[in-house]
Amino acid sequence: MLAHSLTANGLASQLSRQAGHWLVQIGAGLRHSTVALLDFGSVRSWWRESASSDAGRALIGHVAWTVLASLLPALLLEFVCLRMLKRPRARIAARGIVDAEEQDPGLVREQRAAERAEDAAAQTGDATAMHLAERKADDARGQRHAARHWTLLQRLPSALLYGLLSLIPLIVFIGVVTLLMSIFIDDSTPEARVAGSLIDVYLACRAIVIASGFLIAPHAPGLRLIQMRDFAAAYVHRWVRRIVCVAGAGIALANAGEPLGLSGDARIAVLKVTLLIVHLMIAFVIFESRASVAERIRERARSNRSVRFVGAWVADVWAGVAIFFVIALWFVWALDVQNGYRTLFHLGGVSLLVLVGARVLAIVAFGALARVFHHDDEDDLASESVARRRAHRYYPALRRVVQALISIVTAVALLQVWHVDIVHFLISGGVGNRLASALLTIVIAAVFAVLVWEAANIAVERRLEQWTANGERLRAARLRTLLPMMRAGLFIVIAMVVVLTGLSEIGVNTAPLLASASIFGVALGFGSQKLVQDLITGIFLLMENAMQVGDWVTLAGVSGTVEYLSIRTVRLRGGDGSLYTVPFSSVSTVNNTNRGIGNAAVRVSIALGQDVDLAISTLKEIGSALRGEEAFRDGILSDFSFWGVDAVDGSTVTLAGQIQCLDSTRWPVQREFNRRILNEFTARGIEIANPQRNFVIVNGGNAEGNHEGVQDADVAGADQRGEPSKAAQHPTSEAAGSANVASNAPPSRTQSGT
């Protein structure tokens, strides 16, 4: 490779020849520029020749008289017109609008407080706190920017009128000087060329000063279109006038001397000296304002954490870099680049117009955007619809998008001005057309994705607000439980569509990616069947509202109060304080005692031979009295319902009934009912059945009453006779029922601790 690169037509030889050619051209241009820069002898010789001869002095005198006769009256009338328009301009300036920060100082305080909170959150390292603080800081900055842009948009009509009044004296000057030149100066004469060059330079200088006053407005802060302090505006405008005066004087001298015999080299020497002074003045302004501009850069960088470090570095080095480029620009031109500053002035002037137009467009766009999103009262924002509230979240992003679009359009326009035909590159066939088509498709896909995302979120939030307003808080809580999972799933789908669309548009074959994703999905599905079952079962249980936090449920063989619900597990707090974590795949049946109605079952057994009617009436009286009391009135839905005699055996009569209650008052009502049964039956002499039995043992024909009350004796006697015991023949349903009720009933508040 090295031997090949050193051949006659190799890469190294071609590069060396091209570099040598460039060095020769630069050296020749440098020698020529040095000679031209130091060629003041030609200027002196021209002046001596013109001043020593009678014809030269006569020509200079005649040109001076005719030019002054044409320019001085026009300048005088322009000055008079300017004085006459001073009061109208002052009235327009008085109608100006003060800055948004002065109208509402709270905007600045809120932004600074939010930025301090953002810095504090960044120091803690908490991702959630950082995200919330960053959102609050973005909202505060967005409100301040919205107010500022709306203020600029309100200023624009008055600023345009103020600028038009500034142009009227210049228009008067053009009209008067044109009339006087037609009277005193003939066409195609040295006088006409000198006067024309002077007028052109004067008009350009005046236009630059008027444009500076239109944007900066040093004497009308209420019309200022570029945000800066009053002293900064006065400083910038003052130096603009100084630089324009120096540049205009030098250029006018060089252009006016050419028709009078000034050589081309001498003219270029005058221009280069003049523009060197201008560049040195600009460098001095940069050096003098380095501290204030650096502080402004740091302030802007502090509001954006992503560029904070880079912003601090730019603030430190910007002055040196700017001065270097300003001086280097003069040296590049001084090396006699073809067409020199003429091309630079033309392209620079058009570029300046493009930048001014971009600034005006930005003011209009940001002002309109701020008008849509800005609110003077936070209550107005709170009372708006869900769609408008969600749209306000996109104000910072929309502002950045609009800024990016304006920047792109401005960059394309500047490239076109500087003869870089980017438009032709993008619309013609080939790579440019393909690139533009891909970018447009990706942008459309991204916009469509945002619309789908926001439509889904707006629909869900509207549903939540509707359910909350209608009092359906349970349904709203269930939807809020499912909402994070639904959003995550929708975001994954939208992101996959946008990413695959973007990859496809830039030429990446997405078929292998889809195949790999499918294989991975199948493998993941087989490897995590239990997890998938947990998720699917959890989704359906949550959608069907099978349980909520605070419910007492029995599932997977355990009972307890629901403390936490996710899409995969449920946590129960048992009556003894134990915490059960149950995956939804283990849940086949859910027994929920908190679903609106809880029936308090009443089942009491009285001894055989007691007054059944009295017992029934006593139960009804207890139910009526219980429902009439204030402590239980709201929790009982109906009177005591007596079902009838549920069972009769040789020793007991079982009565059954129920009281329909709310789920939250079922157990207190049932326990209070049982307590009153004991008290009332005892007071009225109604004997409650004793589960113990009495047996008679026959001994020699004499019967003895044995009241041992031990069930084992009954069982033993039955075993001796070879018969089933009475307990086996008539199992005590009351005891069994009591055990079942106790197992299903939630503990009291003192026991469960809930």
N, C-alpha and C positions, 0 to 999 in steps of 0.2 A: 504493500500500500504506500509506503513512504517513497519507494523508487518510482512508482507510477505517478505520485503527486508531484514529483520534481521533473517530469518530462516537459517538453516544450509547451504542450497544450494542457498540462495537468492543472489540478486545482490550485496548488500553491503558486505556480507561475502566474496564473490568471489573477489571483488575489494580489500578488506583489505588483504586477503591472498596473492593475486598477488603483491600488493604493498609491503607487508612484505618480500616476496621472492626477489623482486628487491632490497630492502634496504639491505638485508643480502648479496646478491651478490656484491653490490657496496661497502659495508663495508669490505668484505673479499678482494676484489680486491684492495681497497685503502690500507689496511694493507700490502698486498703483494707488492704493488708498492712502498710503503714507505720504506719497508725493502730493496727491490731491489735498490731503489734510493740511500739509505744511506749505501749500502753494499760496502764501499771502502776497508774494511778490507780484503775481498776476493781478491781484486786486489793487495793489498800490499803483502798478503801471497803468491800469485802466483808469484809475482816478486822476492820475497825473495827465494822461493824454486827454481825458475829457475836460479837465479843469484848465489846462494850459492853452488849448486852442479856442479861438472865438466861436467857431461852429459848435464845439462841444459845450461851451458854457451857454450858448444861445439855446441849444437843444435841451439842456438840463433845465434852464430857466423856463422855457416854454412848456415843457412837460410838467414842471412843478406848478406853474400858474394854472394850467388847464385842469390838472388833477385836483388842485385845491379848490378851484372854482366849482368843480363838480361835486366834490366830497363834503366840503365844509357846510354849505347850506343844507345838504341832506342830513349831515350829522346834527346840525342845529335843530332842524325840524324833528328829528328823532328824539332828541333830548326834550324838546318842548312837549311832544306827544307823551313821552314817558312821565313827565311831571304832571300832565293833565290826567293821566290814568292812575296816578298814585292813590288818590282817595278811593276810586272804585275797587282797586286791588286791595286796599286796606279793609274796606267793608267786606269783601269776599273772604279775606283772611280772618276777619273777626267772626265770621260764621263757621269757622272750622270746628272740627270735633276733637276733643281732647283724647288722649290715649286711653285705651281700655283699662290700663293699670291705674290711671288717675281716677277714672269713673268708679271703679270697683277695686279698691286696694286689697280686698279680701282674696282676689284671684292670686295675687303674688304670695300672700301669706299661706294660702292653702297649698300652692305648688311647693313652696319651700318646706312646709311642714311635711308634705307627702314625700319629698325627696329626702328629708332627714329620716323619716320613718323607713324609707327604702334602704338607706345606708345602714341604719341600725339593724334591720332584718338581714341584710347581707352579712353583717358581722356575726350574727347568731348562727348562720348556716342552716336555719330551718327552711326547707324548700317551700312548705305551705305558706309560712309567713312572708317569705321573699316574693312568692307569686302574688299574694294578696296586696303586699305593699307596692309591688310593681304596677299592678292594675290600678290602685288608687293614685299612684304618681302619674300614670298615663292619663287617667281621667282628669286629674287636676291640670296637667299640661294641655290636654285637649280643650278643656273649658277656657283656659287662658288664650290659647291659639284661636279658638273660635271667636271669642270676643275681640281679639286683635284684628283678625281678618274681616270681621263684620264692620269694625270701625274703619278700616282702610277702604272697604267697598263704599261706605257712606261718604268718605272724603273724596272719592274719585271724581264725581261730577264737579264739585267746587274746585278741585285741583286742575281739572281740564279747563274750566273757565278762567282760572287764574293764569294758566299757561297761555291761553289764547290772547288774553289781554297783554301778556308780555310779548307776544309775537306782533301785535299791532304796530308798535313803533318801528320794528324791523321791516315790516311791510311798507310803512310810510317811507322809510329810508330807501328801499329798493325802488319804489315808484319815483321819488324825487331825483335820485341819482341817475336813473335811466333817462328821465326827462332832460336833466342838465347835460348829460353826456351827449345826447342827441343834438343839443344846442351848441356846446363848446368844442366837442371832439368829433373828428371825422373817423370813419371806419378805416381799418387796415393801416393805421398810423402808430408810431411808437407811443404816442399819448394814450391811444385806445388800449394798447396792450398793457401798458403800465397801470392804467386805471382799472382795467378788467382784472388783472392779477391782484391788485390791492383790494378791490371790492370782493372778490372770491374769498380771499383770506379773511377779511373782516366778517363776511356773512358766516363762514364756517366757525370762526371764534365765537361770534354772538350766538349762534345756534347751540354750540356746546354749553355756553354759560346758561342759556335759557333752559336747556334740558336738565342741567344740574339743579337749577332753581326749581324746576317742576318736580323732580324726584326728592330733593333734599329739603327745599323750602326753608331756608335758614331763618327768614323773618315771619314765617307763618307756620308754627308748629302744628296747628290744627289741620293743615293741608298736606303734611309730610307723608309721603308714600313709602319711604324707607325708614324703618324703625331705628332711631338713634336719638341721643340726647341733644339738647339745644347747642351746647358748646361744641359737640362733635360735628353737628351739621354746619355751624358757622366756620369751624376749622376746615372742613373738607371743601366747602364752597369757596372760601378765601384762597386756598391753595389751587383749586381748579382755575380760578380767575388769573392767578399769578402765572401758572404754567401756560395757560392759553395765551396770555399777553406776550410772554417771552417767545413762545413758539410762533405766534402770529407775526411778531415783529421781525424775527429772523427770516421766516419764510417769505414775508412781504418784501424784505430787502433783497433777498436773492432773486425772487421772481421779477421784481421791478427793475433790477439792474440788467437783466438779460436783454430786454429790448434796447437798452442804451449802450450795448457793446460789451457787457460783462461776459468773460469767457466761461465755457462750460465747467472747466476745472475750478475756476474761482467761485462759481455759483455753488458747486458741490461742496467746496471747502466751507463756505458760509453756512450752508445747510447742516453740515456735519458738526460744526462748532455749536450752532444753535441747538441742535437736537442733543448734543452731548450735555449742554447746560440743562436742557429739559430733563434728561435722564438723571442727572445728578440731583435736580430738585425733587424728582419722584423718589429717588433713593433717600434723600434727606427726610421727606415726609414719612416714608416707611420706618426709618430709624427713629424718628421722633415719636411716632405713635405705636412703637413696638409693644410697650407695656400694656396699654389699654386694649389693643387688639388681642394680645395674648390672654388677658383676663377674660375677654369676651369669648374667646375660643374655649377656654377652660370651663366657663359657665355653660356653654352649649354642650360640651362633652360630659359635664356632670349630669345632665338631664338624660343621657343615654348611656347606660352601663356598658353596652357592647363596644363602644368606641371611646371609653373613658381613658384608657391607657394611650391609645393612638392620639386622642385629642390633646392630652398633656404634652406628648412629644411634639406635635405640630405647633403648639403654643410656644414651645421653647426654641424651635428652629425656624419658624416661619419668616422672621425678619431677615436673617442671613440669606436664606434661600431666595426670598423675593428680591433683595438687593442684587444678589448675584445674577439672577435672570434679567433684571432691568438693565444692568450694565452690559451683560452678555448680549442682550438684544441690540444694543447700540453697536457693539463690535461686529455682530453678524451683519448688520446693515452697512457698517463702515468698510467691510471687506468687499464692497462693491457687488453685492448680489444684484442680479439683473432686475431692473425696474425699481429696486430699492424701496424707499419709503412711499413712493407713489402707489405701488401695489399694496403696501402695508396700510397706508391711509385709506385706500379704497375698500380693501377687505375689512380693515378695522372699523371703518365707519358703518359699513353694512352690518358687520357683526354686532356693533353697538346698537343699531336699530333693532336687530333680532333680539338682543338681550332685553332692551327696553320693552319691546312688544311682549316678550315672555313674562316680564315682570308685571305688566298691565294685565295680561291673561291670567297670571297667578293670582293677582288681587281680585279679579272678577270671580274666578273659580272658587278660591278659598272663601271669599265673602259670601257667595251663594251657598256654599256648603255649610258655612257657619250659620247662615240664616236658617237653614233647615234644621240644624242640630242644636243651635244655641237656645238656652232657656234662662230667663231671668229669675225664675222661681223654681225651687226644687219641688214644690208641691205640684206644679204643672206636669213635671216629668213623672211624678208618682201616680198621677191620675190618668196618664195616657194608656193606650192599648199596649198589649204585649208586643205586637210587631214593632211599634215605635220605640219601646224600651229596649228591645233587642237590637234595633237598628242603631241606637246610640252607642252600643258597644263597638260598632264598626267605624265610628267617626275617626279615631286615630289611624286605623288601617286605610280608610277611604282617603284621608288627607295625604297619607304616604303614597297611595296609588295615584292620586291626582298629581302630586308633586313629581312622581316618577314619569308619568305620561308627559307632563310639561317639559321635564328635563330631556326626555327622549326626543320629543318634537323639536326642542331647541337645539339639541346636539345634531339632529339630522339637518336642520336648517343651516347651522354653522358649517357642517361638512359640505353641504351644497354650495355655500358661499365660497368656501376655500377650495372649490373645484374637486371635491371628492364625491363622486356621483354615487352616493349610497342608495338613492332611490332606484336608479337604474339597476344597480346590483341586486336589489331585493325583488323588483318586479320582472326582471328579465329571466329567461330560462336558466336553469343550472342550479348551482349551490345556493345562491341568494334566494331564489324563488322558493326552493325547498325549505330553506331555513325559515323564511317568513311564514310559509304555510304551516310548518310544524309549531312555531311559536303561537300562531293564531289559534290552532286547534287546541293546544295545551291551555291557553288562556280561556277559551270557551269551555273546556272541560272543567277547569277550576271554578269558573263563575257558576256553571251549572251545579257543581258539587256544593258550593256555598249556598245556592238557592235551595237545593234539596235539604241540606242540613238545617237551615234556618226555618224552612217550612215545617219540617218535622218538630223542631223545638218549639216553634210558635204554636202548633196544634196541641202539643202536650201541655204547654203552660196555660193555654186557654182552657183546656179541659180541667186542669188543676184548679184554676181560678173559679171556673163554673161550679165544680163540685164543692169547693170550699165555701163559696157564696151560698150554695143551696143547703149547706149543713151536712153534706156527705163527706165528713172528714175521714171516715174509715176507707172509703174508696180512694180518696186523695192520698192517704198515707200508704195504701198498697201500691198505687202508681208511683209514688216517690221511691218506694223500695225497689221497684223494677226499673226506674228511670236510668240509673247509672249503667246498668247492664244493657239496656236498649240503646243508650247513646254510644256506648263502647262498640256494640255490634254494628250500628249504622256508620260510625266513623271508620271502622275497619273496612267495611264494604266500599264506602265512598273513596277512602284513601287508596284502596287497591285499584279501583277503576281509574282514578286520576293517574296513579303511578304507572299502571300498565299502558294507559293511553299515551303518557309522555314518553315512556320507553319505546313504544311502537313508533311514535312519530320521529324520534331521533335515530331510528334505524336498528334498534335492538330487537332481536327475534325473541318474542315473549313465549313462544310455544314451549321451549324447554323449561322455562321458568314455571309455566302453568303445570306442565307434567310433573316437575319436581315437587311443586306445592301439593299436587293431588296425591302423589305417592307419600309424601310426608304426612298429609292429612289422614290418609287411610291407616298408615302405621300408628299415628298418634291416636286415632280412634280405637284401634284394636288394643293398644297398650293402656288406654285410660277409659275402659268401658265403665268401671265403677264411678269414676269422676264424672263422666258424661251422664250417667244415670242419676247421680246426685244433682247435677245441674238441671237436667230436664225435669226431674220430679219436683225439685225446688221451684222451678219456674211455674209449673202448673199449680202447685199448692199455693203459691203466692198469688197467682192470677185468680184462683178460685176463692181466695180469702179464707182458707181453711183455718188460719190462726193469725193472731197478732200479738205484739208485745203486751204482756200483762194478762193474757188468757191463761186459765188453768186447763191443761190438756193432759191426755193420756195417749202416748204413742210409743211404739216399739217396746212395750212392756214397762215403761216408766211414766210417772206422773209428776207434774210440777208446773210452776209458773214460767211462761215464756219470757226470757230476759233478752234474747238477741236472735234476730233472723238474718240470715244471708241467703244467697242463692244456692248454697251447698249444704249448710248445717243449720240446726236450731239448738239453742241452749235453754235448758230447763233448770229451774231452781226447785229442788224437792222440798217437801215439808220439813225434813230434818236439816235443811241447809245445804245439802249436797248439790253439786252442779253437774248436770248431765249434758253432754254434747252428742247429739244424735245426727248422723248424716241422713239426708232425705231418702237415700236408696234403701234404708232400713225401715222406712215408714210405709206401712200398708194401710193402716186405719188410724184416723185421728178422732179422738173423743174430746170434744171441746165443750166445757161447761159454761162458757161465756159467750152465748149467742142470743142474748135478748131475753129468753124465757128460761126459768129454772123452777120446776115444780117441787114443792116441799111435800114429800110423801108422809102420810100419817097411817101408822099401822100399830094397833094396840090390842092386846089379848086380855080379856077379863075372865075371871073364874066362872066355871059353870054354875048356873043358878043365880047369877047377878041380874039386875034389872037392865036388860039390853036397851030398852027405849030411853031410860034415864041416861045411860052412857052415851047414846047417840045425841040426845038433846044437849048433853054437857059438851060434847065435841063441837057442835054447831055454835053454842054460846061462846066457847073459847075462840073459835074462828072469827065470829062477829066482833068480839071484844078486841081481839088482836088487830083486826083491820081498822077499827075505830081509833086506835091510838096513833098519836102523831109520829112516834118513832118508827112505826111499821106501815103507816098508811100509804106512803108513796111507793113502797116496794111490793105491795100485794095487789095483784091485778084482778082478782075475783074472790067471792066468798068461799068459805070452806065447802068443798064438794064431797058429800058422803057417798061412797060407792056401794056400801052394804056390808053384810056379814061375809067375810072372805073365807073363813074356815071354822068348822065346829068339830071337836073331838070329845073324848070322854071327860076332859077336865077343863078345856078352855073354849072360849068363843072369841074369834079374831075379827075386829072391825077395821075397815080400810077406807081411806079417802085421801084427798090431797088439796093443797092450796096453790093456785097458780101465782107465781111471783116472778120478779125480775131475776136475772141470773146473779146479780150482785147481792141480792137479799135472800136468796133461797136458804142458805144454811143458817143465818141468824133467825129467820122466821121459824124454821123447823126446830131449832134448838129451844127457842122460846115456847113454841107450841108444846113440845115434850115436857118442859118444866111445868107448864100450867096444867097439863093432863095429870101429872103426879099430884099437884096441889089440889085440884078440883076433885079428882076421884077420891083422894084421901078424905077431903072435907065432906063429901057426900056419901061416904061409906061404900063406894064401889070398889070391890076387891080386884086388884090386878092379878092376873094368873101368875102362880108360882111355878117355875119350871120343875121344881122338885116333886116327887111322887110319894103317896102314902100307901103302904102295903099291910095286909093282915096275914099273920102267920098262925096257922092252925096247929095247936099242940095238944094232943089228947082230947080233941073235941072242944077245947076251950080256946076261944078266940082272944088274942091279945093285940091290942093296937100298938103297932110299932111305928113311931114317927121319926125314924132315923134320918130320913130325907137324903139318903145316899143313893145315888143312881147305880152305883156298883152292886148294891144288894139286889136290886131289881134284875140286873143283868145276871147275877149269880143264880138267883132263883129260877130265872128262865133257862139258864144252862142246865140246872138240875132236872128241870122238867122236859128239856129237849125242845123248848119253844123259843121263838124270837122274843126279844125283850120289847117292852112297850115303847122304849125310846126308839128302837128300830122300827116298830110298827107305826109310830106316830112321831116322826122327827119334829123337833121344835123349830117351826118355820120362823118364829120370831128371832131366835138366836142367830139363825143363818142369815136372815134379812138384815139384822143389825150388823153382822160382820161384813156383809157386802156393802152396806151403806158406809160403814166406817172406812172401808178400803178405798172407796171412790170419792169420798168427801174431801175437799181441801182442808188443811189445818186452819185453826183459828189464827187471827192476826198475831196473837201473843206467842203462838207456837211456831208459826212459819217465819215470823220476822218480816213479813211483807206488809 
